[in-house]
Amino acid sequence: MAFNIVLVEPEIPNNTGNIGRLSLASGSKLHLVKPFGFELSDHRLKRAGLDYWPHVDLKTYDSIAQFFYLHAGKKMAFMSSHGNQSYLDIDYEDEMFLVFGKESVGLEQSILEVHSASTFKIPIHSPHIRSLNLANAVSITVYEGLRRLSP
């Protein structure tokens, strides 16, 4: 039982390092779509991932088009604060792709429009924040999926 965690154009190395650690802990694969806001050799990325980073099952892509081409037909859930459905409504499946956008603006509007039926959000109950930290959002989504799929 595992997921494919996809970060589209991640900008903050510490978030990506923490998500790499989470992907390893959850048995998931980590997919990073360029451009990145950092280099994969960034010490902050490695520090956040600690000594686990070499063990992360990591795939990188030069563009979102390449990612979609290589994974056409696969089940995906797109996470956005603009989603109309709760992450609790995701029909989790083993090996599905959980797609998250970059920290500053999330997923591109064109992606959200094409995939509106499979776009989900984590409810936020305060008008004073726009979104959750990316690493927290990934954690919430992945572990809810693991909980649902566990025997």
C-alpha positions as CSV (number, residue, x, y, z in Angstrom):
1,M,0.0,0.0,0.0
2,A,1.6,3.2,-1.2
3,F,0.9,6.5,-3.0
4,N,2.7,8.6,-5.5
5,I,3.2,12.1,-4.0
6,V,3.6,14.7,-6.8
7,L,5.0,18.2,-6.1
8,V,4.6,20.5,-9.1
9,E,7.3,23.2,-9.2
10,P,8.2,23.1,-5.4
11,E,9.8,26.3,-4.2
12,I,10.9,25.7,-0.6
13,P,13.7,23.1,0.0
14,N,12.7,22.5,3.6
15,N,9.2,21.5,2.6
16,T,10.4,19.2,-0.1
17,G,12.9,17.6,2.3
18,N,10.2,17.0,4.9
19,I,7.9,15.6,2.2
20,G,10.7,13.3,1.1
21,R,11.0,12.0,4.6
22,L,7.2,11.5,4.7
23,S,7.2,9.7,1.4
24,L,9.8,7.3,2.8
25,A,7.9,6.8,6.1
26,S,4.7,6.1,4.3
27,G,6.1,3.8,1.6
28,S,5.3,6.3,-1.1
29,K,7.1,7.5,-4.2
30,L,8.0,11.2,-4.5
31,H,7.7,12.8,-7.9
32,L,9.1,16.3,-8.4
33,V,8.1,18.4,-11.5
34,K,10.5,21.2,-12.6
35,P,11.3,24.0,-12.4
36,F,12.3,23.8,-8.8
37,G,12.9,26.9,-6.5
38,F,16.1,25.2,-5.4
39,E,18.8,22.7,-6.4
40,L,18.4,19.0,-5.4
41,S,21.8,19.4,-3.8
42,D,20.6,22.2,-1.5
43,H,21.8,21.7,2.1
44,R,18.4,22.8,3.4
45,L,16.7,20.0,1.4
46,K,19.1,17.4,2.8
47,R,18.9,18.8,6.3
48,A,15.1,18.6,6.3
49,G,15.3,15.0,4.9
50,L,18.1,14.2,7.3
51,D,20.0,11.1,6.3
52,Y,16.9,9.5,4.8
53,W,17.1,11.4,1.5
54,P,19.3,8.8,-0.3
55,H,16.6,6.2,0.4
56,V,13.6,8.2,-1.0
57,D,12.1,6.7,-4.2
58,L,12.5,9.9,-6.2
59,K,11.4,10.6,-9.8
60,T,11.9,14.0,-11.5
61,Y,10.3,15.5,-14.6
62,D,11.4,18.4,-16.8
63,S,7.8,19.7,-17.1
64,I,4.2,19.1,-16.1
65,A,3.5,18.0,-19.7
66,Q,6.2,15.3,-19.4
67,F,4.6,14.1,-16.1
68,F,1.1,13.9,-17.6
69,Y,2.4,12.2,-20.7
70,L,4.2,9.5,-18.7
71,H,1.3,8.9,-16.4
72,A,-1.7,9.3,-18.7
73,G,-4.6,7.2,-17.6
74,K,-3.5,6.9,-14.0
75,K,-5.8,7.8,-11.1
76,M,-5.0,11.2,-9.7
77,A,-6.3,13.5,-7.0
78,F,-5.4,17.2,-7.3
79,M,-5.1,19.2,-4.1
80,S,-6.0,22.9,-4.0
81,S,-7.5,25.4,-1.7
82,H,-9.8,26.1,-4.6
83,G,-11.2,22.6,-4.7
84,N,-14.9,22.0,-4.3
85,Q,-14.6,18.6,-2.6
86,S,-13.1,17.7,0.7
87,Y,-10.0,15.4,0.9
88,L,-12.2,13.2,2.9
89,D,-14.2,12.5,-0.3
90,I,-11.1,11.1,-2.2
91,D,-11.6,7.5,-3.3
92,Y,-8.1,6.5,-2.3
93,E,-6.5,3.6,-4.2
94,D,-3.1,2.0,-3.8
95,E,-0.5,3.6,-6.1
96,M,-2.8,6.6,-7.0
97,F,-1.1,10.0,-7.6
98,L,-1.7,12.8,-5.1
99,V,-0.8,16.1,-6.9
100,F,0.2,19.3,-5.0
101,G,1.1,22.7,-6.4
102,K,3.9,25.1,-5.5
103,E,3.8,26.9,-2.2
104,S,3.2,30.4,-3.5
105,V,0.2,29.9,-5.8
106,G,-0.7,26.2,-5.9
107,L,-1.6,24.4,-9.1
108,E,-2.1,26.3,-12.3
109,Q,-5.7,27.3,-13.1
110,S,-5.5,25.3,-16.4
111,I,-4.7,22.1,-14.5
112,L,-7.6,22.8,-12.0
113,E,-10.0,23.4,-14.8
114,V,-9.2,20.2,-16.7
115,H,-9.2,18.1,-13.5
116,S,-12.0,19.9,-11.6
117,A,-13.9,16.6,-10.9
118,S,-10.8,15.3,-9.1
119,T,-9.7,18.4,-7.3
120,F,-10.0,18.4,-3.5
121,K,-9.2,20.7,-0.6
122,I,-8.5,20.4,3.1
123,P,-11.0,22.6,4.8
124,I,-9.7,25.7,6.6
125,H,-11.9,27.2,9.3
126,S,-10.3,30.6,9.6
127,P,-10.6,33.6,7.2
128,H,-7.1,34.7,8.3
129,I,-5.2,32.1,6.3
130,R,-5.3,31.1,2.6
131,S,-3.7,27.7,2.8
132,L,-1.8,25.2,4.9
133,N,1.9,24.6,4.7
134,L,2.6,22.2,1.8
135,A,4.3,19.6,4.0
136,N,1.4,19.6,6.4
137,A,-1.2,19.3,3.6
138,V,0.7,16.3,2.1
139,S,0.9,14.7,5.5
140,I,-2.8,15.1,6.2
141,T,-3.8,13.7,2.7
142,V,-1.3,10.8,2.7
143,Y,-2.1,9.5,6.1
144,E,-5.9,9.8,5.6
145,G,-5.4,7.6,2.5
146,L,-3.3,5.1,4.5
147,R,-5.9,5.0,7.2
148,R,-8.6,4.2,4.7
149,L,-6.6,1.6,2.9
150,S,-5.4,-0.2,6.0
151,P,-7.0,-3.6,6.7
